[in-house]
Amino acid sequence: MHTNRLRHLFSRALRASLATPLVLAGCGTGSTSLLDYSAIECTPQGDLAIDDLSIQPAPDFVALRANTDYDNPVSPTYETRASTGEACATATDVPACQTALENASSTEGFHNDCVMVCEKYFLATTRGDEVKTWSTLKSFQELIGTIDTAQDAALVVVASGYDLSCDALERGAVKRNPDGSFNVIGTRGFACGEGSNLIQSVVRVSTDGTIREVEDHVLEKGTGTCAVGRRPVGLEGAVVGSCEDALGHHFAQTAHLEAASIHAFLRLREELALHGAEARLQDAALASAVDEVLHTELTGRLARRFGATPPPPAVAAVPPRPLNEVALDNAVEGCVRETYGALVAHHQALHARDIEVREAMVRIAEDETRHAGLSWDIDRWVHSRLSAPEQEALREARKRAVALLRAEVAVPLDAALVTEAGLPTPETALALLDTLEQELWA
């Protein structure tokens, strides 16, 4: 499948689509009462604050660090996200203490996220000449001891794997209970793709550090509106914004998936090499991963402009797959979803009222068209290498993917997504799918 053929097909599909009335929809299903809750304390940069941790005996200095290169024990790389106190204030050998603090990193972490590199969070402290790191939930609880402050409770919840927002109470809030414990509101999961859910959790933190989830609510149900691009096998849940700003939420979702696509294409290249694909296909997969880096930057910039922070994707390690599984994944994620995503990007490039969105989608649409072309090239290469039952399974998987996509794009959209971001209305999206199904997927 040559990219030029896709360009011509996309052009016909876009000409055939008609303007349709806008249908609006909500995006949440409920949440806990926020009465008596307060916002999570954060730094100006949007990281959790640590200036009120109740550590006894008190250290001279505490830093919240994110290790961004924990696979390299010789030259670890970290960023300090928040700090409090004076480093090495009571040390007898201040230069030695400062050197040790500078080198203090960890191959473990009590909360980790992955995007092009992985980040694991840990604390570093100084007390006299002692410099220590605290990188597991157990060690963190030992350091904190009794949970006396809202920051104590918030950090314990984060260390337990929940995400806390600095700017939305329904995704990050805390209150003290009459018995001295704390209730902390956090989130888990994500809302991107049919069947996914962003879960709001109310977690009770006892004074001894014990945590217990006492409520959970589906804060947001995922739809197919963010399903653009190739999703990697092993993609795990992540918090993807709130529904208060439809544009910020959409571009945070999109940036999340564009970053995930980097992993997908790097893995695809490895599996193509494993199964003896020609160098041209391997090189195209690597080039596609490089394209996705730029796409992540472009859509991430749009998300932040509209007040949202894209979450990094976490992708679990899975063993190499047999050829028929690679082919099935390519048929669904590439020949169906990525092909449709490329067409939607062209629609946005033509119809988005927001100039910055339109300019970004012009670049993304062209790259995604090449990526879709690669998917069809891989499909053609792999087809003759499959048995007759495997070929039939491939056709059935493609049919199911098209049917699921039809259900996903039928979900009504917020008006701003149609006008400012240029997304097709459900009626227009179904018309675009009709063209692809008649001329490409039949």
Backbone torsions as a table, in degrees:
resi	resn	phi	psi	omega
1	MET	NA	107.4	-179.5
2	HIS	-78.6	147.0	-179.3
3	THR	-59.1	-36.2	-179.4
4	ASN	-61.5	-36.3	178.2
5	ARG	-64.6	-39.4	177.1
6	LEU	-63.8	-40.7	178.8
7	ARG	-57.9	-45.3	-179.6
8	HIS	-65.7	-40.2	179.2
9	LEU	-65.5	-43.0	178.3
10	PHE	-61.2	-40.1	179.8
11	SER	-61.4	-42.8	178.5
12	ARG	-66.4	-39.7	-179.5
13	ALA	-64.2	-40.5	-179.1
14	LEU	-69.8	-36.7	177.1
15	ARG	-67.5	-33.0	-177.2
16	ALA	-77.9	-22.7	-177.8
17	SER	-72.2	144.2	-177.6
18	LEU	-114.3	150.5	174.4
19	ALA	-64.2	137.6	-176.6
20	THR	-131.5	158.6	179.7
21	PRO	-62.7	149.6	179.3
22	LEU	-83.0	133.6	174.7
23	VAL	-120.0	129.4	-175.5
24	LEU	-101.1	157.2	177.5
25	ALA	-148.1	152.0	171.8
26	GLY	-80.5	172.4	-177.4
27	CYS	-130.7	1.7	-179.5
28	GLY	-121.7	163.3	179.7
29	THR	-121.4	-3.6	179.1
30	GLY	144.8	165.9	178.0
31	SER	-160.4	169.9	179.2
32	THR	-75.5	160.5	175.8
33	SER	-67.3	136.3	-178.7
34	LEU	-97.1	11.2	-179.3
35	LEU	-60.2	131.1	177.9
36	ASP	73.6	0.6	176.6
37	TYR	-84.3	149.8	175.7
38	SER	-120.4	158.8	179.7
39	ALA	-66.9	151.5	173.6
40	ILE	-67.2	135.7	178.2
41	GLU	-76.3	128.5	-175.9
42	CYS	-135.1	163.1	174.6
43	THR	-77.9	166.0	176.3
44	PRO	-59.4	-23.2	-179.4
45	GLN	-85.2	-3.3	177.0
46	GLY	93.2	15.8	175.1
47	ASP	-101.3	156.3	179.7
48	LEU	-62.4	135.4	178.5
49	ALA	-77.5	152.7	-179.6
50	ILE	-133.8	18.8	-175.1
51	ASP	-79.2	-8.0	-177.5
52	ASP	-121.5	26.9	175.8
53	LEU	-71.9	138.9	-174.7
54	SER	-97.5	66.4	-178.1
55	ILE	-87.9	128.4	178.5
56	GLN	-131.3	130.3	-4.5
57	PRO	-68.7	150.0	-173.0
58	ALA	-67.2	131.9	174.6
59	PRO	-77.4	165.7	174.6
60	ASP	-72.9	-31.0	-169.5
61	PHE	-155.2	140.8	174.3
62	VAL	-134.1	135.5	176.8
63	ALA	-130.9	135.7	170.7
64	LEU	-93.5	118.3	-174.9
65	ARG	-120.8	152.7	175.0
66	ALA	-119.7	116.3	179.7
67	ASN	-83.1	119.6	-176.6
68	THR	-105.3	8.6	179.6
69	ASP	-153.0	53.3	-171.8
70	TYR	-73.9	-8.2	176.3
71	ASP	-83.2	-1.2	-179.5
72	ASN	-117.3	88.5	-176.7
73	PRO	-69.9	-16.9	-179.0
74	VAL	-76.5	-41.1	-177.3
75	SER	-134.2	71.4	-178.4
76	PRO	-67.5	148.5	179.6
77	THR	-122.5	130.4	178.2
78	TYR	-141.3	162.5	172.3
79	GLU	-121.8	137.9	174.7
80	THR	-86.7	117.9	-176.3
81	ARG	-93.2	-26.5	177.9
82	ALA	-160.5	151.2	178.5
83	SER	-154.2	161.0	177.4
84	THR	-152.2	148.7	-179.6
85	GLY	91.1	-174.5	-179.8
86	GLU	-115.5	118.3	-176.6
87	ALA	-60.9	131.5	173.9
88	CYS	60.2	29.6	-174.7
89	ALA	-61.6	-34.2	-177.0
90	THR	-113.1	16.8	179.8
91	ALA	-71.7	145.0	174.8
92	THR	-80.6	-25.8	176.3
93	ASP	-123.8	85.4	-173.5
94	VAL	-61.2	-46.9	-179.9
95	PRO	-58.8	-41.7	179.5
96	ALA	-64.9	-39.7	178.1
97	CYS	-63.3	-44.6	-179.2
98	GLN	-65.4	-37.2	176.6
99	THR	-65.1	-43.9	178.7
100	ALA	-62.7	-39.0	179.0
101	LEU	-65.9	-41.7	179.9
102	GLU	-61.4	-34.6	-177.6
103	ASN	-90.2	-1.4	-175.5
104	ALA	-73.6	110.6	176.9
105	SER	-138.7	-173.4	-177.6
106	SER	-155.9	144.8	173.3
107	THR	-87.8	-3.1	176.1
108	GLU	-111.9	174.4	177.6
109	GLY	-166.6	148.6	-178.8
110	PHE	-91.1	-1.6	175.3
111	HIS	-160.9	123.3	-176.4
112	ASN	-134.3	147.7	176.1
113	ASP	-131.5	153.1	178.5
114	CYS	-129.4	130.6	166.2
115	VAL	-138.5	-149.4	-171.2
116	MET	-46.3	-35.3	165.6
117	VAL	-123.0	167.4	179.1
118	CYS	-100.9	148.9	177.6
119	GLU	-121.4	130.1	173.7
120	LYS	-121.3	131.3	-174.3
121	TYR	-94.7	141.8	178.3
122	PHE	-154.5	166.7	175.9
123	LEU	-106.7	146.0	171.7
124	ALA	-123.1	134.7	-178.4
125	THR	-131.6	154.5	168.4
126	THR	-125.3	139.9	175.0
127	ARG	-147.7	109.0	-171.5
128	GLY	62.4	-129.7	178.5
129	ASP	-89.4	-1.6	-176.0
130	GLU	-86.1	128.8	173.6
131	VAL	-120.2	125.0	-176.7
132	LYS	-135.8	156.0	171.4
133	THR	-115.9	151.4	-177.6
134	TRP	-131.9	104.9	-166.3
135	SER	-126.2	5.0	175.0
136	THR	-123.5	160.9	178.7
137	LEU	-59.3	-41.9	-178.8
138	LYS	-62.8	-46.4	-179.4
139	SER	-67.6	-34.9	177.9
140	PHE	-63.9	-42.9	178.0
141	GLN	-64.6	-36.1	176.7
142	GLU	-64.9	-39.9	179.8
143	LEU	-65.0	-46.3	-176.1
144	ILE	-71.4	-40.7	-176.7
145	GLY	70.5	-128.6	-179.9
146	THR	-68.6	134.5	179.2
147	ILE	-83.1	104.1	-175.2
148	ASP	-110.0	-21.2	-173.9
149	THR	-126.9	163.7	178.3
150	ALA	-63.1	-34.8	178.1
151	GLN	-66.4	-39.7	174.9
152	ASP	-53.7	-51.2	-176.0
153	ALA	-63.7	-43.0	-178.6
154	ALA	-62.4	-43.0	-178.5
155	LEU	-68.3	-35.2	177.0
156	VAL	-63.7	-41.2	179.6
157	VAL	-65.6	-42.4	177.0
158	VAL	-62.8	-43.5	179.9
159	ALA	-64.2	-20.0	178.9
160	SER	-89.1	2.5	172.7
161	GLY	104.8	3.8	177.3
162	TYR	-89.7	158.3	175.7
163	ASP	-106.0	139.1	178.7
164	LEU	-121.9	133.2	178.6
165	SER	-91.3	145.9	176.8
166	CYS	-91.8	-7.4	-171.6
167	ASP	-132.6	7.3	179.7
168	ALA	-142.9	116.1	-174.9
169	LEU	-59.1	-36.6	-177.6
170	GLU	-69.5	-9.5	178.7
171	ARG	-120.7	2.2	179.1
172	GLY	-172.0	100.0	-177.4
173	ALA	-156.1	162.2	-177.0
174	VAL	-148.5	147.9	172.5
175	LYS	-147.2	149.8	177.0
176	ARG	-89.8	135.1	178.2
177	ASN	-90.6	159.5	-178.7
178	PRO	-57.0	-28.9	-178.6
179	ASP	-85.7	6.5	178.8
180	GLY	93.6	-12.4	175.6
181	SER	-76.1	174.5	179.3
182	PHE	-126.3	145.3	166.4
183	ASN	-103.0	129.1	179.6
184	VAL	-121.8	130.6	176.7
185	ILE	-96.2	123.2	176.5
186	GLY	-137.0	-173.1	-180.0
187	THR	-136.3	159.8	172.1
188	ARG	-147.5	160.9	-177.5
189	GLY	80.8	-166.9	-178.1
190	PHE	-154.3	163.1	178.9
191	ALA	-122.4	81.3	-179.3
192	CYS	-155.0	103.6	-177.8
193	GLY	108.9	146.3	-178.8
194	GLU	-58.5	131.5	177.7
195	GLY	92.2	-9.1	179.0
196	SER	-89.1	155.8	-179.2
197	ASN	-140.1	139.4	168.0
198	LEU	-93.4	114.9	-173.4
199	ILE	-100.3	126.3	171.4
200	GLN	-89.4	125.7	-178.6
201	SER	-117.9	137.2	171.3
202	VAL	-103.4	117.0	-174.6
203	VAL	-113.1	125.1	176.8
204	ARG	-92.1	126.4	179.9
205	VAL	-110.9	114.4	179.2
206	SER	-76.4	165.7	-178.1
207	THR	-64.1	-23.3	179.0
208	ASP	-88.7	4.9	177.3
209	GLY	93.3	-1.9	177.6
210	THR	-69.8	135.4	178.5
211	ILE	-115.1	146.7	179.2
212	ARG	-147.9	127.0	178.4
213	GLU	-78.1	121.5	-174.7
214	VAL	-108.5	-17.6	176.9
215	GLU	-148.6	151.1	165.0
216	ASP	-147.8	147.2	-177.8
217	HIS	-138.9	145.5	171.6
218	VAL	-77.6	102.4	-178.2
219	LEU	-73.6	-32.9	-177.3
220	GLU	-157.0	136.2	176.0
221	LYS	-98.4	137.1	179.4
222	GLY	-74.6	152.0	174.6
223	THR	-131.4	-176.6	-179.8
224	GLY	-87.2	2.8	-174.3
225	THR	-67.6	-19.5	-179.4
226	CYS	-104.2	4.4	-174.5
227	ALA	-82.7	72.4	177.6
228	VAL	-119.4	128.2	177.9
229	GLY	102.2	171.7	-176.1
230	ARG	-88.9	121.5	179.9
231	ARG	-91.7	135.0	-178.9
232	PRO	-78.4	148.8	170.9
233	VAL	-63.4	138.4	-178.6
234	GLY	90.9	4.1	179.7
235	LEU	-64.9	125.1	-177.0
236	GLU	-102.4	171.2	-176.3
237	GLY	-69.8	152.1	174.5
238	ALA	-154.1	150.9	177.7
239	VAL	-72.7	131.3	-176.6
240	VAL	-126.6	73.5	170.6
241	GLY	66.8	-172.1	177.1
242	SER	-123.3	174.8	-176.4
243	CYS	-95.8	11.6	-177.6
244	GLU	-69.7	-37.6	177.9
245	ASP	-120.2	107.6	-173.8
246	ALA	-62.0	-39.3	-178.3
247	LEU	-68.1	-45.7	178.5
248	GLY	-61.9	-42.7	179.8
249	HIS	-62.1	-46.1	-178.5
250	HIS	-61.3	-47.7	-176.6
251	PHE	-74.2	-25.7	171.8
252	ALA	-66.4	-42.0	175.5
253	GLN	-61.0	-45.7	-177.3
254	THR	-63.5	-44.3	179.1
255	ALA	-62.5	-38.4	177.2
256	HIS	-58.1	-45.2	-178.2
257	LEU	-76.2	-32.2	175.6
258	GLU	-63.4	-40.6	177.4
259	ALA	-66.2	-38.1	177.5
260	ALA	-63.7	-32.7	-179.8
261	SER	-64.8	-26.1	175.4
262	ILE	-58.1	-48.5	178.3
263	HIS	-61.3	-41.3	-176.5
264	ALA	-61.4	-44.7	-176.9
265	PHE	-73.9	-34.8	176.0
266	LEU	-64.7	-41.4	177.0
267	ARG	-66.3	-41.2	178.6
268	LEU	-58.1	-42.9	179.0
269	ARG	-60.6	-44.0	179.7
270	GLU	-62.0	-41.9	-177.7
271	GLU	-73.7	-33.9	174.4
272	LEU	-61.9	-42.6	178.0
273	ALA	-63.9	-41.9	-179.1
274	LEU	-59.7	-36.6	-175.5
275	HIS	-98.8	12.3	171.3
276	GLY	80.0	25.5	177.6
277	ALA	-68.4	153.3	-179.8
278	GLU	-63.3	153.1	-175.9
279	ALA	-58.6	-31.6	-178.9
280	ARG	-59.6	-42.0	180.0
281	LEU	-70.5	-40.4	177.9
282	GLN	-62.0	-44.2	-179.2
283	ASP	-65.3	-37.5	179.5
284	ALA	-66.7	-36.1	177.2
285	ALA	-64.9	-42.5	177.7
286	LEU	-64.2	-42.9	178.2
287	ALA	-62.1	-35.3	178.3
288	SER	-65.7	-38.7	176.6
289	ALA	-60.9	-40.4	178.2
290	VAL	-64.2	-41.3	176.6
291	ASP	-57.7	-40.4	-176.3
292	GLU	-67.3	-25.2	174.9
293	VAL	-61.1	-47.2	178.3
294	LEU	-64.7	-41.0	-180.0
295	HIS	-61.2	-38.9	177.8
296	THR	-61.9	-41.6	179.1
297	GLU	-65.8	-44.0	-177.2
298	LEU	-65.2	-48.6	-177.8
299	THR	-73.8	-31.4	175.4
300	GLY	-64.3	-39.0	177.9
301	ARG	-63.7	-40.4	177.9
302	LEU	-65.8	-42.1	179.3
303	ALA	-59.1	-47.0	-179.0
304	ARG	-66.4	-34.3	177.5
305	ARG	-61.9	-35.7	179.9
306	PHE	-93.7	15.5	170.1
307	GLY	88.9	17.4	-179.3
308	ALA	-121.9	153.7	177.8
309	THR	-113.7	116.6	-179.0
310	PRO	-67.1	132.3	176.4
311	PRO	-82.4	143.3	176.5
312	PRO	-73.4	146.5	178.3
313	PRO	-79.8	147.7	171.8
314	ALA	-111.7	125.9	-175.8
315	VAL	-121.3	117.3	-179.0
316	ALA	-71.8	144.6	176.7
317	ALA	-73.1	128.9	176.5
318	VAL	-130.3	151.1	-178.4
319	PRO	-69.1	159.3	176.8
320	PRO	-56.1	144.0	-176.3
321	ARG	-99.0	153.8	173.4
322	PRO	-65.6	163.5	-172.6
323	LEU	-59.5	-39.4	-177.6
324	ASN	-65.6	-32.5	177.3
325	GLU	-72.3	-37.1	174.7
326	VAL	-61.3	-42.1	-179.8
327	ALA	-64.4	-42.2	178.6
328	LEU	-63.1	-43.7	179.0
329	ASP	-62.4	-42.2	179.7
330	ASN	-65.0	-38.2	-179.9
331	ALA	-63.7	-42.0	-177.3
332	VAL	-79.4	-54.4	-174.5
333	GLU	-76.3	-31.1	-176.7
334	GLY	-97.8	-60.6	-173.3
335	CYS	-70.0	-24.3	178.5
336	VAL	-105.4	-68.7	-170.0
337	ARG	-69.1	-44.8	-178.8
338	GLU	-69.3	-35.5	177.6
339	THR	-64.3	-45.8	176.8
340	TYR	-64.5	-40.4	178.3
341	GLY	-59.5	-38.4	177.3
342	ALA	-64.3	-40.7	177.9
343	LEU	-64.2	-41.6	177.4
344	VAL	-62.2	-39.2	178.7
345	ALA	-61.9	-39.5	175.7
346	HIS	-64.2	-39.7	177.7
347	HIS	-61.0	-43.2	178.2
348	GLN	-64.5	-39.9	179.6
349	ALA	-61.5	-29.0	179.8
350	LEU	-88.1	-33.8	-166.7
351	HIS	-112.4	-14.3	-178.0
352	ALA	-63.0	128.2	179.2
353	ARG	-76.3	-29.6	179.1
354	ASP	-73.9	124.0	-174.1
355	ILE	-63.1	-44.3	-178.2
356	GLU	-64.1	-39.2	176.7
357	VAL	-63.3	-46.0	-177.6
358	ARG	-61.4	-43.0	-179.9
359	GLU	-65.8	-39.4	178.3
360	ALA	-64.8	-41.6	-176.3
361	MET	-72.1	-25.6	174.4
362	VAL	-58.9	-47.0	179.3
363	ARG	-68.6	-45.6	-177.1
364	ILE	-63.9	-40.5	-177.5
365	ALA	-60.8	-42.9	-179.6
366	GLU	-65.8	-43.6	178.7
367	ASP	-64.2	-43.7	-177.7
368	GLU	-67.2	-28.2	175.1
369	THR	-65.0	-41.3	175.8
370	ARG	-63.6	-40.2	179.6
371	HIS	-63.6	-41.8	177.2
372	ALA	-63.5	-40.1	176.7
373	GLY	-59.9	-39.4	176.5
374	LEU	-61.7	-41.0	179.6
375	SER	-58.0	-43.4	-179.8
376	TRP	-72.3	-32.3	174.4
377	ASP	-63.6	-42.0	177.9
378	ILE	-65.2	-41.2	179.5
379	ASP	-59.1	-42.6	179.6
380	ARG	-67.9	-40.5	-179.5
381	TRP	-65.0	-41.4	-172.3
382	VAL	-81.2	-22.1	-170.6
383	HIS	-57.5	-46.7	-177.1
384	SER	-71.2	-12.6	-178.9
385	ARG	-93.2	-0.1	-179.7
386	LEU	-103.4	151.7	175.4
387	SER	-73.6	167.6	179.6
388	ALA	-58.9	-44.9	176.6
389	PRO	-62.5	-37.1	178.8
390	GLU	-67.1	-36.9	176.8
391	GLN	-65.3	-39.5	177.6
392	GLU	-66.1	-39.9	176.8
393	ALA	-61.4	-35.3	178.2
394	LEU	-64.0	-45.1	180.0
395	ARG	-63.7	-42.0	-179.7
396	GLU	-66.8	-38.5	178.3
397	ALA	-62.9	-39.5	179.2
398	ARG	-65.8	-41.2	179.0
399	LYS	-62.7	-43.3	179.5
400	ARG	-64.5	-38.3	179.7
401	ALA	-64.9	-39.5	178.2
402	VAL	-65.9	-42.6	179.5
403	ALA	-62.6	-42.0	178.7
404	LEU	-65.4	-41.0	178.9
405	LEU	-62.0	-39.1	177.4
406	ARG	-59.9	-42.1	179.3
407	ALA	-66.5	-38.3	-177.8
408	GLU	-68.9	-42.7	-175.8
409	VAL	-76.9	-9.7	178.7
410	ALA	-77.8	-6.6	-179.6
411	VAL	-72.1	128.6	179.0
412	PRO	-60.2	154.4	-174.7
413	LEU	-115.7	156.2	168.8
414	ASP	-66.0	144.3	-175.9
415	ALA	-58.0	-38.0	-177.1
416	ALA	-64.5	-30.3	179.0
417	LEU	-67.6	-31.2	178.8
418	VAL	-80.1	-47.0	-174.5
419	THR	-78.8	-52.6	-174.1
420	GLU	-82.4	-40.4	-177.4
421	ALA	-93.1	-13.5	175.6
422	GLY	77.1	16.0	178.7
423	LEU	-68.4	145.4	177.9
424	PRO	-71.6	142.3	171.9
425	THR	-63.7	164.8	178.7
426	PRO	-54.2	-41.0	-179.3
427	GLU	-64.5	-43.0	178.6
428	THR	-67.5	-40.7	179.2
429	ALA	-60.2	-42.0	178.8
430	LEU	-65.9	-34.6	176.6
431	ALA	-66.6	-39.4	176.7
432	LEU	-63.4	-42.4	178.2
433	LEU	-63.7	-36.4	178.0
434	ASP	-57.1	-45.2	-179.0
435	THR	-63.6	-45.4	179.7
436	LEU	-63.8	-40.1	-177.9
437	GLU	-67.4	-38.8	-178.7
438	GLN	-71.2	-37.5	-171.5
439	GLU	-106.7	-9.8	-173.7
440	LEU	-131.8	-43.9	-173.9
441	TRP	-96.0	-5.2	-176.9
442	ALA	-63.4	NA	NA
